[in-house]
Amino acid sequence: MELADRAVGLLLSLISLSIFTYFTFWVIILPFVDNGHFVHQYFLPLEYAIIIPVFAGVALLSLLSLFVGSVMLKSRKKNKKA
Amino acid sequence: MLTFGKLTNSQDKGAPFSPMKHIFKIISLLAAISAFWVGLLQASIIPRTHTWLLPIYLVVSLGCYGLLMVGVGLMQFPTCPQEAVLLQQDIAEAKGFLKDKGVDVGSD
């Protein structure tokens, strides 16, 4: 259905925009703000800005390789049978 | 989307398709960015920790950009309802024709 597609597309764009603005604010703007400002309590410490993306990237790569490996194994099994 | 449209319409003389030029552009862009980053590291204008963050920030923003393009493309995808109806009619007509000729058209 067309409406479901548009809703999913809107959701994806909103998620990506929010992640982008949060991350930009975290990494680029926050280092220049004084340490006593109240905004700092809304953001995790700066080390997490490295840990979370790296962890997500590693998880994504491992999931991808698992998927590719399982597909290759299945196709080889099918070839052996036929 | 990060279209590779330049690849298809750069050579329209019938010459064989050469994907290498695009790779060279990407590699040169990456080399320029890493040179800039190493220069930042050496100059030490910004504290060290923030300079280490820059490549990660670029990768995350690239991923976000890709996701945004997918979402925008999904939202703007045309569905053509009239063509869908015509297509269903064509399918029914073809099925009837083939069934008359004795071909097994399978279930729906």
Backbone of each chain as ProteinMPNN parsed JSONL, in Angstrom:
{"seq_chain_A": "MELADRAVGLLLSLISLSIFTYFTFWVIILPFVDNGHFVHQYFLPLEYAIIIPVFAGVALLSLLSLFVGSVMLKSRKKNKKA", "coords_chain_A": {"N_chain_A": [[0.839, -1.203, 0.0], [0.37, 2.238, -0.628], [0.329, 4.226, 1.337], [1.455, 2.996, 3.588], [4.052, 2.608, 2.701], [4.868, 5.288, 2.455], [4.709, 6.097, 5.108], [6.659, 4.495, 6.336], [8.907, 5.448, 4.974], [8.933, 8.107, 5.857], [9.379, 7.687, 8.575], [11.937, 6.514, 8.544], [13.449, 8.67, 7.492], [13.101, 10.556, 9.523], [14.315, 9.258, 11.691], [16.966, 9.075, 10.781], [17.638, 11.786, 10.485], [17.381, 12.688, 13.13], [19.346, 11.177, 14.428], [21.562, 12.183, 13.109], [21.591, 14.958, 13.815], [21.788, 14.807, 16.62], [24.253, 13.501, 16.92], [25.977, 15.27, 15.599], [25.709, 17.578, 17.197], [26.714, 16.534, 19.576], [29.395, 15.887, 18.979], [30.564, 18.067, 17.697], [29.585, 20.589, 18.529], [29.315, 20.543, 21.308], [31.959, 20.316, 22.574], [32.779, 22.957, 22.578], [31.265, 24.242, 24.407], [30.865, 25.678, 27.65], [31.844, 24.006, 30.705], [30.027, 24.006, 32.799], [27.517, 24.269, 31.839], [23.985, 23.575, 31.424], [23.289, 21.893, 29.384], [25.025, 19.827, 29.128], [24.207, 17.689, 30.669], [22.438, 16.31, 29.17], [23.786, 14.822, 27.398], [25.817, 11.948, 26.873], [29.094, 11.103, 28.247], [32.056, 12.007, 26.319], [33.56, 9.83, 25.454], [31.817, 7.833, 24.835], [30.886, 8.601, 22.393], [32.65, 7.563, 20.63], [32.671, 4.834, 21.218], [30.047, 3.838, 20.816], [29.339, 4.174, 17.949], [31.448, 2.624, 16.831], [30.981, 0.118, 17.957], [28.426, -0.4, 16.922], [29.065, -0.463, 14.2], [30.791, -2.683, 14.096], [29.041, -4.689, 14.919], [27.203, -4.596, 12.817], [28.828, -5.346, 10.624], [29.535, -7.95, 11.389], [27.032, -9.202, 11.446], [26.335, -8.992, 8.755], [28.36, -10.571, 7.57], [27.746, -13.034, 8.711], [25.235, -13.49, 7.559], [25.922, -13.602, 4.806], [27.64, -15.819, 4.875], [25.863, -17.857, 5.72], [24.093, -17.937, 3.575], [25.822, -18.749, 1.536], [26.539, -21.283, 2.467], [24.067, -22.586, 2.368], [23.564, -22.54, -0.401], [25.622, -24.121, -1.32], [24.976, -26.555, -0.216], [22.627, -27.073, -1.575], [23.621, -27.323, -4.136], [25.129, -29.628, -3.927], [23.227, -31.539, -3.511], [21.699, -31.536, -5.864]], "CA_chain_A": [[0.0, 0.0, 0.0], [1.163, 3.44, -0.812], [0.428, 4.978, 2.587], [2.406, 2.322, 4.474], [5.389, 2.937, 2.201], [5.246, 6.66, 2.792], [4.924, 6.185, 6.554], [7.975, 3.916, 6.629], [9.912, 6.373, 4.473], [8.993, 9.25, 6.766], [10.005, 7.236, 9.822], [13.366, 6.367, 8.295], [14.084, 9.982, 7.37], [13.127, 11.204, 10.833], [15.343, 8.603, 12.516], [18.299, 9.438, 10.322], [17.877, 13.192, 10.792], [17.591, 12.884, 14.567], [20.668, 10.648, 14.769], [22.586, 13.079, 12.594], [21.675, 16.186, 14.594], [22.299, 14.493, 17.958], [25.672, 13.204, 16.853], [26.695, 16.502, 15.271], [25.724, 18.399, 18.395], [27.555, 15.875, 20.57], [30.812, 15.839, 18.658], [31.155, 19.301, 17.174], [29.218, 21.821, 19.23], [29.468, 20.417, 22.758], [33.301, 20.637, 23.093], [33.01, 24.39, 22.693], [30.382, 24.799, 25.416], [31.493, 25.645, 28.975], [31.581, 22.749, 31.397], [28.953, 24.092, 33.78], [26.239, 24.488, 31.181], [23.043, 22.5, 31.748], [23.079, 20.994, 28.24], [25.921, 18.68, 29.208], [23.617, 16.52, 31.316], [21.632, 15.546, 28.225], [24.651, 14.046, 26.513], [26.746, 11.057, 27.547], [30.492, 11.532, 28.097], [32.482, 12.012, 24.924], [34.137, 8.555, 25.011], [30.757, 7.011, 24.251], [30.691, 8.978, 20.993], [33.482, 6.671, 19.83], [32.36, 3.431, 21.487], [28.762, 3.408, 20.256], [29.395, 3.918, 16.5], [32.337, 1.508, 16.498], [30.283, -1.103, 18.325], [27.363, -0.617, 15.941], [29.68, -0.867, 12.937], [31.281, -4.057, 14.208], [27.878, -5.579, 14.941], [26.641, -4.642, 11.459], [29.696, -6.144, 9.768], [29.462, -9.369, 11.741], [25.737, -9.715, 10.998], [26.402, -9.139, 7.307], [29.171, -11.725, 7.194], [26.978, -14.224, 9.079], [24.211, -13.69, 6.557], [26.551, -14.061, 3.57], [28.11, -17.181, 5.094], [24.756, -18.815, 5.76], [23.574, -18.077, 2.215], [26.78, -19.55, 0.776], [26.439, -22.674, 2.898], [22.821, -23.16, 1.843], [23.639, -22.771, -1.844], [26.511, -25.243, -1.575], [24.238, -27.775, 0.108], [21.677, -27.337, -2.656], [24.357, -27.778, -5.316], [25.58, -31.008, -3.72], [22.076, -32.445, -3.651], [21.221, -31.588, -7.264]], "C_chain_A": [[0.867, 1.244, 0.0], [1.37, 4.178, 0.519], [1.421, 4.344, 3.541], [3.828, 2.621, 4.04], [5.802, 4.331, 2.616], [5.489, 6.819, 4.281], [6.293, 5.639, 6.932], [9.084, 4.851, 6.166], [10.071, 7.573, 5.384], [9.691, 8.87, 8.061], [11.51, 7.121, 9.668], [14.062, 7.719, 8.225], [14.172, 10.671, 8.716], [14.211, 10.607, 11.72], [16.724, 9.057, 12.095], [18.613, 10.89, 10.649], [18.153, 13.402, 12.274], [18.962, 12.367, 14.985], [21.747, 11.612, 14.325], [22.708, 14.326, 13.458], [22.236, 15.919, 15.985], [23.798, 14.286, 17.921], [26.485, 14.439, 16.528], [26.817, 17.4, 16.494], [26.732, 17.869, 19.41], [29.032, 16.112, 20.281], [31.371, 17.217, 18.345], [30.832, 20.488, 18.052], [29.556, 21.73, 20.706], [30.869, 20.697, 23.28], [33.539, 22.126, 23.285], [32.122, 25.041, 23.736], [31.062, 24.693, 26.773], [31.031, 24.429, 29.759], [30.404, 22.812, 32.355], [27.571, 24.206, 33.174], [25.301, 23.307, 31.388], [22.894, 21.499, 30.616], [23.901, 19.72, 28.387], [25.266, 17.474, 29.852], [22.717, 15.735, 30.374], [22.469, 14.658, 27.338], [25.583, 13.186, 27.348], [28.159, 11.615, 27.43], [31.02, 11.255, 26.699], [33.073, 10.675, 24.481], [33.07, 7.702, 24.343], [30.48, 7.372, 22.805], [31.579, 8.156, 20.08], [32.996, 5.235, 19.974], [31.099, 3.001, 20.757], [28.821, 3.227, 18.744], [30.29, 2.741, 16.131], [31.656, 0.181, 16.814], [29.2, -1.429, 17.318], [27.943, -1.069, 14.604], [30.162, -2.305, 12.969], [30.121, -5.039, 14.203], [27.28, -5.722, 13.549], [27.48, -5.518, 10.558], [29.596, -7.626, 10.088], [28.134, -9.968, 11.314], [25.74, -9.946, 9.493], [27.188, -10.382, 6.914], [28.474, -13.029, 7.581], [25.938, -14.541, 8.017], [24.801, -14.243, 5.27], [27.029, -15.502, 3.717], [26.992, -18.196, 5.089], [24.181, -19.028, 4.363], [24.51, -18.943, 1.379], [26.685, -21.021, 1.159], [25.186, -23.325, 2.323], [22.926, -23.454, 0.362], [24.552, -23.945, -2.15], [25.806, -26.554, -1.282], [23.274, -28.132, -1.023], [22.392, -27.857, -3.874], [24.76, -29.243, -5.17], [24.437, -31.992, -3.926], [21.722, -32.642, -5.116], [22.266, -32.121, -8.217]], "O_chain_A": [[1.959, 1.268, 0.567], [2.457, 4.69, 0.789], [2.156, 5.051, 4.231], [4.706, 2.857, 4.869], [6.925, 4.551, 3.068], [6.366, 7.581, 4.69], [7.006, 6.232, 7.741], [10.081, 5.035, 6.864], [11.187, 8.012, 5.661], [10.498, 9.636, 8.587], [12.271, 7.562, 10.53], [15.126, 7.909, 8.814], [15.182, 11.299, 9.032], [14.934, 11.326, 12.41], [17.56, 9.388, 12.936], [19.735, 11.202, 11.049], [19.032, 14.179, 12.648], [19.662, 12.999, 15.776], [22.722, 11.845, 15.04], [23.821, 14.721, 13.805], [23.055, 16.69, 16.487], [24.533, 14.809, 18.759], [27.555, 14.651, 17.099], [27.894, 17.917, 16.792], [27.492, 18.624, 20.016], [29.813, 16.476, 21.16], [32.518, 17.513, 18.681], [31.704, 21.319, 18.306], [30.023, 22.7, 21.302], [30.985, 21.278, 24.359], [34.405, 22.519, 24.066], [32.198, 26.252, 23.944], [31.768, 23.718, 27.03], [29.954, 23.888, 29.506], [29.834, 21.775, 32.694], [26.57, 24.238, 33.889], [25.752, 22.169, 31.514], [22.43, 20.38, 30.836], [23.542, 18.67, 27.854], [25.702, 16.345, 29.623], [22.276, 14.635, 30.707], [21.933, 13.83, 26.602], [26.081, 13.616, 28.389], [28.409, 12.499, 26.61], [30.511, 10.391, 25.986], [33.102, 10.385, 23.285], [33.354, 6.947, 23.414], [29.913, 6.572, 22.06], [31.307, 8.053, 18.884], [32.912, 4.499, 18.99], [31.065, 1.932, 20.147], [28.377, 2.182, 18.268], [29.959, 1.954, 15.244], [31.742, -0.768, 16.034], [29.055, -2.578, 16.9], [27.386, -1.95, 13.948], [29.977, -3.058, 12.013], [30.192, -6.092, 13.569], [26.894, -6.817, 13.14], [26.948, -6.337, 9.809], [29.573, -8.464, 9.187], [28.091, -11.114, 10.865], [25.222, -10.951, 9.006], [26.765, -11.153, 6.052], [28.591, -14.026, 6.867], [25.77, -15.693, 7.618], [24.287, -15.205, 4.699], [26.854, -16.316, 2.809], [27.137, -19.279, 4.522], [23.823, -20.148, 3.997], [24.051, -19.778, 0.6], [26.741, -21.9, 0.299], [25.224, -24.461, 1.851], [22.443, -24.487, -0.103], [24.317, -24.688, -3.103], [25.996, -27.544, -1.989], [23.114, -29.297, -1.387], [21.873, -28.72, -4.582], [24.741, -30.005, -6.137], [24.62, -33.1, -4.43], [21.475, -33.763, -5.562], [22.013, -32.223, -9.418]]}, "seq_chain_B": "MLTFGKLTNSQDKGAPFSPMKHIFKIISLLAAISAFWVGLLQASIIPRTHTWLLPIYLVVSLGCYGLLMVGVGLMQFPTCPQEAVLLQQDIAEAKGFLKDKGVDVGSD", "coords_chain_B": {"N_chain_B": [[20.184, 9.492, -4.121], [23.428, 8.059, -3.819], [24.166, 8.18, -6.753], [25.484, 6.338, -9.44], [25.358, 7.571, -11.837], [27.038, 9.03, -13.453], [28.73, 7.195, -14.468], [27.292, 5.874, -16.443], [26.518, 7.73, -18.423], [28.783, 8.973, -19.304], [30.331, 7.926, -21.303], [29.298, 7.696, -24.383], [29.873, 6.736, -26.857], [29.83, 4.21, -27.572], [32.036, 3.058, -26.621], [33.918, 0.683, -24.663], [32.824, 0.03, -21.321], [34.269, 1.688, -18.611], [35.049, 1.204, -15.419], [37.086, 2.198, -13.887], [37.744, 4.915, -13.699], [35.979, 6.113, -11.95], [36.66, 4.877, -9.569], [39.189, 5.936, -9.173], [38.57, 8.599, -8.658], [37.2, 8.375, -6.223], [39.221, 7.306, -4.613], [41.103, 9.358, -4.661], [39.67, 11.355, -3.386], [39.382, 10.238, -0.832], [42.092, 10.132, -0.129], [42.694, 12.854, 0.009], [41.063, 13.64, 2.144], [42.168, 12.127, 4.251], [44.72, 13.175, 4.306], [44.186, 15.773, 5.116], [43.228, 15.198, 7.651], [45.446, 14.035, 8.925], [47.115, 16.229, 8.842], [45.718, 17.904, 10.592], [46.1, 16.446, 12.922], [48.833, 16.741, 13.295], [49.133, 19.478, 13.583], [47.896, 20.154, 15.954], [45.96, 21.995, 16.791], [43.375, 21.607, 17.709], [42.291, 19.769, 20.591], [43.619, 16.427, 21.141], [41.781, 14.282, 21.427], [39.468, 15.13, 20.165], [40.232, 15.295, 17.528], [40.557, 12.648, 16.874], [37.964, 11.912, 16.746], [36.975, 12.757, 14.329], [37.068, 11.119, 11.82], [35.264, 9.074, 12.504], [32.962, 10.536, 12.871], [32.547, 11.371, 10.235], [32.017, 8.93, 8.951], [29.69, 8.112, 10.267], [27.978, 10.194, 9.565], [27.872, 9.775, 6.817], [26.547, 7.293, 6.709], [24.1, 8.101, 7.799], [23.264, 9.862, 5.815], [22.884, 8.106, 3.667], [20.75, 6.58, 4.683], [18.842, 8.569, 4.886], [18.435, 9.21, 2.184], [17.33, 6.818, 1.32], [14.934, 6.821, 2.773], [13.686, 9.143, 1.745], [13.458, 8.439, -0.94], [11.709, 6.273, -0.699], [9.455, 7.636, 0.158], [8.819, 9.115, -2.067], [8.149, 7.358, -4.006], [6.52, 6.436, -6.973], [3.391, 4.87, -7.483], [1.574, 4.211, -9.509], [-1.375, 3.376, -9.961], [-3.211, 2.919, -12.05], [-1.759, 1.62, -14.025], [-1.213, -0.693, -12.636], [-3.71, -1.963, -12.509], [-4.186, -2.377, -15.26], [-2.078, -4.105, -15.743], [-2.819, -6.335, -14.255], [-5.047, -7.101, -15.714], [-3.823, -7.779, -18.137], [-2.336, -9.966, -17.28], [-4.353, -11.799, -16.575], [-5.538, -12.179, -19.044], [-3.417, -13.294, -20.502], [-3.045, -15.649, -19.08], [-5.476, -16.971, -19.554], [-5.276, -17.349, -22.329], [-2.984, -19.009, -22.519], [-3.832, -21.216, -21.119], [-5.806, -22.189, -22.769], [-4.238, -23.074, -24.854], [-3.108, -25.19, -23.656], [-1.023, -25.037, -21.866], [0.439, -25.344, -18.641], [-0.436, -23.121, -16.278], [-0.199, -22.827, -13.588], [-0.944, -22.109, -10.047], [-2.7, -19.338, -8.519]], "CA_chain_B": [[21.053, 8.373, -3.768], [24.767, 8.207, -4.381], [23.997, 7.49, -8.024], [26.639, 6.205, -10.319], [24.859, 7.974, -13.152], [28.13, 9.52, -14.283], [29.346, 6.064, -15.13], [26.571, 5.393, -17.616], [26.385, 8.638, -19.557], [30.012, 9.671, -19.636], [30.859, 7.406, -22.559], [28.172, 7.271, -25.19], [30.308, 6.475, -28.211], [29.9, 2.773, -27.786], [33.298, 2.547, -26.098], [33.675, -0.247, -23.542], [32.535, 0.622, -20.029], [35.461, 1.622, -17.786], [34.711, 1.613, -14.056], [38.263, 2.573, -13.111], [37.845, 6.356, -13.463], [35.214, 6.445, -10.751], [37.436, 4.416, -8.418], [40.275, 6.893, -8.946], [38.014, 9.787, -8.011], [36.917, 8.066, -4.814], [40.48, 7.138, -3.882], [41.74, 10.667, -4.481], [38.918, 12.068, -2.355], [39.771, 9.663, 0.457], [43.463, 10.541, 0.182], [42.663, 14.263, 0.416], [40.485, 13.736, 3.485], [43.096, 11.604, 5.254], [45.822, 14.127, 4.426], [43.686, 16.86, 5.96], [43.105, 14.714, 9.028], [46.795, 13.891, 9.474], [47.583, 17.586, 9.077], [45.099, 18.373, 11.835], [46.752, 15.767, 14.038], [50.165, 17.278, 13.514], [49.137, 20.892, 13.97], [47.48, 20.198, 17.364], [45.154, 23.163, 17.148], [42.278, 21.082, 18.499], [42.782, 18.677, 21.441], [43.81, 15.168, 20.431], [40.596, 13.419, 21.445], [38.473, 15.583, 19.184], [40.699, 14.978, 16.183], [40.283, 11.234, 16.631], [36.532, 11.725, 16.497], [36.536, 13.249, 13.026], [36.701, 10.085, 10.831], [34.055, 8.373, 12.947], [31.835, 11.425, 12.579], [32.299, 11.347, 8.802], [31.387, 7.659, 8.583], [28.312, 8.11, 10.777], [27.16, 11.103, 8.757], [27.638, 9.121, 5.53], [25.481, 6.329, 6.906], [22.847, 8.831, 7.972], [22.874, 10.39, 4.517], [22.322, 7.011, 2.893], [19.44, 6.255, 5.243], [17.924, 9.652, 4.531], [18.092, 9.081, 0.774], [16.399, 5.684, 1.195], [13.622, 7.246, 3.254], [13.104, 10.095, 0.805], [13.067, 7.699, -2.125], [10.497, 5.517, -0.364], [8.301, 8.525, 0.24], [8.46, 9.683, -3.359], [8.036, 6.31, -5.018], [5.206, 6.465, -7.608], [2.832, 3.522, -7.499], [0.858, 4.018, -10.767], [-2.456, 2.409, -9.752], [-3.883, 2.51, -13.282], [-0.929, 0.606, -14.679], [-1.353, -1.954, -11.903], [-4.958, -2.602, -12.953], [-3.964, -2.861, -16.627], [-1.188, -5.259, -15.68], [-3.598, -7.494, -13.815], [-5.868, -7.549, -16.849], [-2.942, -8.467, -19.085], [-1.963, -11.275, -16.728], [-5.509, -12.7, -16.679], [-5.71, -12.498, -20.459], [-2.36, -14.229, -20.917], [-3.309, -16.948, -18.447], [-6.551, -17.623, -20.292], [-4.763, -17.754, -23.624], [-2.079, -20.156, -22.396], [-4.583, -22.39, -20.663], [-6.446, -22.748, -23.95], [-3.254, -23.797, -25.633], [-2.725, -26.408, -22.966], [0.144, -24.85, -21.01], [0.079, -25.308, -17.234], [-0.06, -21.793, -15.793], [0.01, -22.846, -12.149], [-1.983, -21.51, -9.217], [-2.573, -17.885, -8.35]], "C_chain_B": [[22.42, 8.673, -4.339], [24.772, 7.541, -5.745], [25.315, 7.418, -8.768], [26.22, 6.571, -11.724], [25.967, 8.448, -14.043], [28.764, 8.383, -15.051], [28.642, 5.759, -16.443], [26.575, 6.406, -18.745], [27.662, 9.418, -19.832], [30.558, 9.195, -20.966], [29.698, 6.921, -23.39], [28.602, 7.049, -26.621], [30.3, 4.989, -28.511], [31.203, 2.21, -27.28], [33.021, 1.622, -24.915], [33.62, 0.504, -22.215], [33.772, 0.533, -19.13], [35.128, 2.1, -16.37], [35.888, 2.194, -13.298], [38.292, 4.06, -12.801], [37.122, 6.76, -12.195], [35.97, 6.044, -9.497], [38.538, 5.409, -8.119], [39.762, 8.149, -8.266], [37.791, 9.546, -6.538], [38.207, 7.979, -4.018], [41.15, 8.484, -3.652], [41.018, 11.473, -3.42], [39.289, 11.572, -0.968], [41.17, 10.092, 0.859], [43.489, 11.99, 0.646], [42.14, 14.394, 1.838], [41.461, 13.241, 4.531], [44.3, 12.518, 5.403], [45.421, 15.301, 5.307], [43.649, 16.44, 7.419], [44.48, 14.569, 9.683], [47.394, 15.267, 9.736], [47.002, 18.17, 10.357], [45.772, 17.752, 13.052], [48.09, 16.409, 14.359], [50.112, 18.69, 14.074], [48.709, 21.079, 15.415], [46.773, 21.494, 17.721], [44.054, 22.716, 18.11], [42.847, 19.982, 19.394], [42.718, 17.327, 20.74], [42.527, 14.36, 20.313], [39.586, 13.833, 20.38], [38.915, 15.287, 17.771], [40.455, 13.507, 15.856], [38.825, 11.001, 16.282], [36.148, 12.005, 15.058], [36.229, 12.15, 12.001], [35.429, 9.337, 11.21], [32.825, 9.217, 12.634], [31.499, 11.404, 11.095], [31.591, 10.065, 8.383], [29.937, 7.631, 9.036], [27.436, 9.023, 9.943], [26.899, 10.527, 7.374], [26.535, 8.084, 5.627], [24.123, 6.992, 7.06], [22.343, 9.374, 6.65], [22.272, 9.302, 3.656], [20.924, 6.65, 3.358], [18.41, 7.308, 4.865], [17.489, 9.539, 3.08], [17.124, 7.924, 0.563], [15.007, 6.099, 1.638], [12.935, 8.186, 2.294], [12.654, 9.386, -0.457], [11.807, 6.883, -1.896], [9.28, 6.422, -0.381], [7.863, 8.991, -1.13], [8.203, 8.641, -4.419], [6.657, 6.342, -5.642], [4.658, 5.053, -7.768], [2.031, 3.213, -8.761], [-0.289, 3.029, -10.621], [-3.143, 1.982, -11.035], [-3.083, 1.437, -14.002], [-1.034, -0.723, -13.955], [-2.606, -2.695, -12.345], [-4.784, -3.179, -14.353], [-3.087, -4.108, -16.62], [-1.936, -6.499, -15.235], [-4.475, -8.024, -14.946], [-5.034, -8.307, -17.863], [-2.6, -9.869, -18.603], [-3.123, -12.255, -16.887], [-5.703, -13.138, -18.117], [-4.681, -13.519, -20.921], [-2.593, -15.61, -20.328], [-4.395, -17.702, -19.197], [-6.072, -18.159, -21.62], [-3.903, -19.011, -23.517], [-2.826, -21.396, -21.945], [-5.308, -23.04, -21.837], [-5.472, -23.571, -24.757], [-2.735, -25.017, -24.905], [-1.522, -26.266, -22.063], [-0.328, -24.754, -19.553], [0.524, -23.979, -16.628], [0.082, -21.735, -14.282], [-1.088, -22.116, -11.391], [-1.706, -20.018, -9.063], [-2.298, -17.53, -6.893]], "O_chain_B": [[22.541, 9.475, -5.265], [25.322, 6.449, -5.892], [26.138, 8.331, -8.716], [26.668, 5.959, -12.693], [25.882, 8.304, -15.262], [29.276, 8.575, -16.154], [29.286, 5.426, -17.438], [26.628, 6.019, -19.913], [27.622, 10.431, -20.531], [31.184, 9.97, -21.69], [29.162, 5.843, -23.135], [27.777, 7.16, -27.528], [30.718, 4.564, -29.588], [31.479, 1.025, -27.469], [32.0, 1.763, -24.242], [34.31, 1.507, -22.033], [34.283, -0.563, -18.9], [34.945, 3.299, -16.158], [35.717, 2.646, -12.166], [38.807, 4.454, -11.754], [37.578, 7.631, -11.454], [35.944, 6.751, -8.49], [38.808, 5.705, -6.955], [40.434, 8.707, -7.398], [38.134, 10.379, -5.698], [38.301, 8.496, -2.905], [41.702, 8.732, -2.579], [41.646, 12.19, -2.641], [39.486, 12.362, -0.044], [41.426, 10.382, 2.027], [44.222, 12.327, 1.576], [42.683, 15.15, 2.643], [41.587, 13.851, 5.593], [44.853, 12.636, 6.497], [46.203, 15.768, 6.135], [43.99, 17.216, 8.312], [44.663, 14.931, 10.845], [48.098, 15.463, 10.727], [47.699, 18.846, 11.115], [45.99, 18.412, 14.068], [48.444, 16.601, 15.523], [50.922, 19.066, 14.921], [49.108, 22.054, 16.051], [46.955, 22.031, 18.814], [43.819, 23.325, 19.153], [43.804, 19.317, 18.996], [41.881, 17.105, 19.864], [42.214, 13.821, 19.251], [38.931, 12.988, 19.77], [38.081, 15.052, 16.897], [40.18, 13.156, 14.708], [38.482, 10.027, 15.613], [35.103, 11.543, 14.6], [35.189, 12.238, 11.347], [34.615, 9.005, 10.349], [31.793, 8.707, 12.197], [30.327, 11.418, 10.719], [30.675, 10.098, 7.562], [29.056, 7.187, 8.3], [26.291, 8.687, 9.641], [25.832, 10.753, 6.803], [25.683, 7.993, 4.743], [23.121, 6.514, 6.527], [21.142, 9.355, 6.384], [21.265, 9.527, 2.984], [20.022, 6.439, 2.547], [17.259, 6.991, 4.564], [16.317, 9.745, 2.765], [16.211, 8.012, -0.258], [14.017, 5.781, 0.98], [11.736, 8.055, 2.045], [11.588, 9.69, -0.994], [10.942, 6.8, -2.768], [8.213, 6.042, -0.864], [6.678, 9.238, -1.352], [8.053, 8.97, -5.596], [5.674, 6.281, -4.903], [5.392, 4.141, -8.149], [1.823, 2.037, -9.062], [-0.179, 1.913, -11.129], [-3.611, 0.848, -11.143], [-3.642, 0.471, -14.522], [-0.954, -1.777, -14.587], [-2.577, -3.911, -12.536], [-5.177, -4.315, -14.618], [-3.314, -5.045, -17.385], [-1.719, -7.588, -15.767], [-4.627, -9.233, -15.116], [-5.456, -9.337, -18.388], [-2.573, -10.825, -19.378], [-2.919, -13.403, -17.283], [-5.992, -14.302, -18.392], [-5.003, -14.474, -21.628], [-2.367, -16.622, -20.991], [-4.275, -18.901, -19.451], [-6.407, -19.279, -22.006], [-4.053, -19.952, -24.297], [-2.487, -22.509, -22.349], [-5.42, -24.264, -21.912], [-5.818, -24.63, -25.281], [-1.99, -25.807, -25.485], [-1.033, -27.265, -21.535], [-1.366, -24.157, -19.268], [1.721, -23.734, -16.48], [0.45, -20.692, -13.742], [-2.027, -21.581, -11.981], [-0.641, -19.515, -9.422], [-2.162, -16.354, -6.559]]}, "name": "protein", "num_of_chains": 2, "seq": "MELADRAVGLLLSLISLSIFTYFTFWVIILPFVDNGHFVHQYFLPLEYAIIIPVFAGVALLSLLSLFVGSVMLKSRKKNKKAMLTFGKLTNSQDKGAPFSPMKHIFKIISLLAAISAFWVGLLQASIIPRTHTWLLPIYLVVSLGCYGLLMVGVGLMQFPTCPQEAVLLQQDIAEAKGFLKDKGVDVGSD"}
